């Protein structure tokens, strides 16, 4: 099912944030959808990924302060798509019966536990390789669900720098986990 159209009605959107995102949407929506469709091969998935990217863009406190909003939007959408593919791949590894047994059994299989521990070890090792502020920005965003402006205030850096830290961390983790 194709996601509902973005942007929502002007009555729902208010403030300069909404105006900025709406202008960006008008300028970039077609190219973003085309990019995602070519990258992920499924128009419905691409539309859902695009919608999630637009919603996240709207939720930013000051997207108009981003150094390159278009690049940020496309990178965020690409990351969302990769996360979706990765999630689908992981889910496909387990048969329905294995998932049912995991739900009904409070103790996962030894193989599952070992695989999970190994994955966690790889992620922790990759995170330790990152510079301190880059690692902190990633953990605050993905672990504590803080927004980029909140992270910027906590780390004493610009929102743009947080964006760069997150992109760097994601690229590093992607590279390490695909080795």
LUMFITI-748144 format. One record per residue (C-alpha): residue in one letter; x, y, z; residue number from 1. Coordinates in nm, 3 decimals, always signed. Example, Ala and Ser with C-alpha at 12.3 -4.5 7.8 and 13.67 -1.06 7.14 Angstrom:
BEGIN
  aa     east    north       up    i
   A   +1.230   -0.450   +0.780    1
   S   +1.367   -0.106   +0.714    2
This chain:
BEGIN
  aa     east    north       up    i
   X   +0.000   +0.000   +0.000    1
   X   +0.143   +0.339   -0.099    2
   X   +0.184   +0.576   +0.192    3
   X   -0.052   +0.870   +0.228    4
   X   +0.059   +1.186   +0.049    5
   X   +0.289   +1.435   +0.208    6
   X   +0.269   +1.712   +0.312    7
   X   -0.036   +1.713   +0.537    8
   X   -0.288   +1.994   +0.502    9
   X   -0.162   +2.344   +0.589   10
   X   -0.388   +2.342   +0.896   11
   X   -0.177   +2.064   +1.048   12
   X   +0.155   +2.227   +0.963   13
   X   +0.238   +2.554   +1.133   14
   X   +0.538   +2.778   +1.184   15
   X   +0.847   +2.852   +0.978   16
   X   +0.960   +2.490   +1.018   17
   X   +0.655   +2.370   +0.827   18
   X   +0.693   +2.635   +0.560   19
   X   +1.056   +2.543   +0.504   20
   X   +0.985   +2.170   +0.485   21
   X   +0.686   +2.231   +0.257   22
   X   +0.904   +2.436   +0.018   23
   X   +1.171   +2.166   +0.030   24
   X   +0.904   +1.906   -0.038   25
   X   +0.780   +2.093   -0.343   26
   X   +1.133   +2.126   -0.477   27
   X   +1.263   +1.775   -0.394   28
   X   +0.975   +1.526   -0.355   29
   X   +0.983   +1.396   -0.713   30
   X   +1.361   +1.358   -0.722   31
   X   +1.367   +1.191   -0.379   32
   X   +1.102   +0.938   -0.481   33
   X   +1.284   +0.870   -0.810   34
   X   +1.614   +0.822   -0.624   35
   X   +1.462   +0.586   -0.368   36
   X   +1.273   +0.388   -0.632   37
   X   +1.593   +0.338   -0.832   38
   X   +1.786   +0.242   -0.521   39
   X   +1.533   +0.008   -0.359   40
   X   +1.344   -0.112   -0.670   41
   X   +0.997   -0.102   -0.517   42
   X   +0.785   +0.210   -0.559   43
   X   +0.566   +0.136   -0.257   44
   X   +0.868   +0.086   -0.031   45
   X   +1.027   +0.399   -0.178   46
   X   +0.710   +0.599   -0.107   47
   X   +0.699   +0.477   +0.254   48
   X   +1.069   +0.553   +0.305   49
   X   +1.022   +0.900   +0.154   50
   X   +0.723   +0.968   +0.378   51
   X   +0.922   +0.869   +0.688   52
   X   +1.210   +1.093   +0.576   53
   X   +0.973   +1.387   +0.527   54
   X   +0.819   +1.332   +0.870   55
   X   +1.160   +1.320   +1.034   56
   X   +1.262   +1.632   +0.845   57
   X   +0.948   +1.807   +0.971   58
   X   +1.021   +1.699   +1.330   59
   X   +1.364   +1.866   +1.330   60
   X   +1.362   +2.183   +1.538   61
   X   +1.533   +2.401   +1.277   62
   X   +1.577   +2.221   +0.946   63
   X   +1.635   +2.557   +0.778   64
   X   +1.967   +2.577   +0.966   65
   X   +2.104   +2.261   +0.806   66
   X   +2.409   +2.327   +0.595   67
   X   +2.268   +2.129   +0.300   68
   X   +1.905   +2.030   +0.363   69
   X   +1.874   +1.839   +0.034   70
   X   +2.183   +1.627   +0.105   71
   X   +2.065   +1.570   +0.462   72
   X   +1.721   +1.461   +0.339   73
   X   +1.861   +1.222   +0.078   74
   X   +2.114   +1.073   +0.322   75
   X   +1.846   +1.029   +0.589   76
   X   +1.613   +0.862   +0.337   77
   X   +1.894   +0.638   +0.218   78
   X   +1.974   +0.537   +0.578   79
   X   +1.605   +0.464   +0.643   80
   X   +1.599   +0.245   +0.331   81
   X   +1.911   +0.057   +0.436   82
   X   +1.763   +0.005   +0.783   83
   X   +1.445   -0.131   +0.623   84
   X   +1.641   -0.372   +0.401   85
   X   +1.857   -0.483   +0.694   86
   X   +1.549   -0.543   +0.909   87
   X   +1.384   -0.744   +0.630   88
   X   +1.699   -0.951   +0.583   89
   X   +1.722   -1.031   +0.953   90
   X   +1.354   -1.120   +0.971   91
   X   +1.387   -1.347   +0.669   92
   X   +1.665   -1.544   +0.840   93
   X   +1.425   -1.685   +1.090   94
   X   +1.144   -1.913   +0.991   95
   X   +0.801   -1.859   +1.135   96
   X   +0.843   -2.160   +1.362   97
   X   +1.170   -2.024   +1.503   98
   X   +1.003   -1.690   +1.573   99
   X   +0.706   -1.866   +1.733  100
   X   +0.936   -2.068   +1.957  101
   X   +1.122   -1.752   +2.056  102
   X   +0.794   -1.588   +2.154  103
   X   +0.669   -1.887   +2.349  104
   X   +1.002   -1.979   +2.507  105
   X   +1.153   -1.736   +2.754  106
   X   +1.498   -1.878   +2.675  107
   X   +1.625   -1.825   +2.320  108
   X   +1.825   -2.100   +2.155  109
   X   +2.199   -2.118   +2.217  110
   X   +2.265   -2.038   +1.851  111
   X   +2.046   -1.728   +1.868  112
   X   +2.216   -1.612   +2.190  113
   X   +2.563   -1.662   +2.046  114
   X   +2.472   -1.479   +1.723  115
   X   +2.318   -1.192   +1.919  116
   X   +2.621   -1.166   +2.148  117
   X   +2.856   -1.168   +1.848  118
   X   +2.655   -0.896   +1.673  119
   X   +2.657   -0.686   +1.987  120
   X   +3.032   -0.737   +2.026  121
   X   +3.091   -0.621   +1.667  122
   X   +2.877   -0.311   +1.714  123
   X   +3.046   -0.223   +2.044  124
   X   +3.392   -0.269   +1.889  125
   X   +3.299   -0.053   +1.590  126
   X   +3.160   +0.218   +1.819  127
   X   +3.482   +0.220   +2.025  128
   X   +3.675   +0.300   +1.705  129
   X   +3.483   +0.626   +1.658  130
   X   +3.602   +0.960   +1.799  131
   X   +3.442   +1.041   +2.134  132
   X   +3.194   +1.311   +2.021  133
   X   +3.098   +1.112   +1.711  134
   X   +3.026   +0.805   +1.925  135
   X   +2.837   +1.013   +2.182  136
   X   +2.622   +1.178   +1.914  137
   X   +2.532   +0.840   +1.767  138
   X   +2.447   +0.685   +2.105  139
   X   +2.240   +0.988   +2.209  140
   X   +2.048   +0.974   +1.881  141
   X   +1.998   +0.600   +1.840  142
   X   +2.015   +0.492   +2.204  143
   X   +1.833   +0.774   +2.379  144
   X   +1.626   +0.904   +2.085  145
   X   +1.746   +1.264   +2.122  146
   X   +1.701   +1.502   +1.829  147
   X   +1.998   +1.661   +1.654  148
   X   +1.941   +2.001   +1.822  149
   X   +1.918   +1.833   +2.165  150
   X   +2.244   +1.647   +2.097  151
   X   +2.407   +1.968   +1.973  152
   X   +2.320   +2.142   +2.301  153
   X   +2.444   +1.849   +2.510  154
   X   +2.775   +1.817   +2.321  155
   X   +2.827   +2.191   +2.274  156
   X   +2.847   +2.170   +1.894  157
   X   +2.633   +2.287   +1.604  158
   X   +2.338   +2.089   +1.471  159
   X   +2.528   +2.062   +1.144  160
   X   +2.820   +1.900   +1.328  161
   X   +2.583   +1.649   +1.488  162
   X   +2.451   +1.565   +1.142  163
   X   +2.808   +1.501   +1.025  164
   X   +2.883   +1.286   +1.332  165
   X   +2.575   +1.069   +1.274  166
   X   +2.653   +1.023   +0.905  167
   X   +3.013   +0.933   +0.988  168
   X   +2.905   +0.683   +1.255  169
   X   +2.650   +0.519   +1.025  170
   X   +2.903   +0.485   +0.744  171
   X   +3.159   +0.341   +0.984  172
   X   +2.915   +0.090   +1.133  173
   X   +2.783   -0.007   +0.790  174
   X   +3.138   -0.073   +0.673  175
   X   +3.232   -0.273   +0.981  176
   X   +2.916   -0.483   +0.984  177
   X   +2.941   -0.568   +0.615  178
   X   +3.301   -0.695   +0.641  179
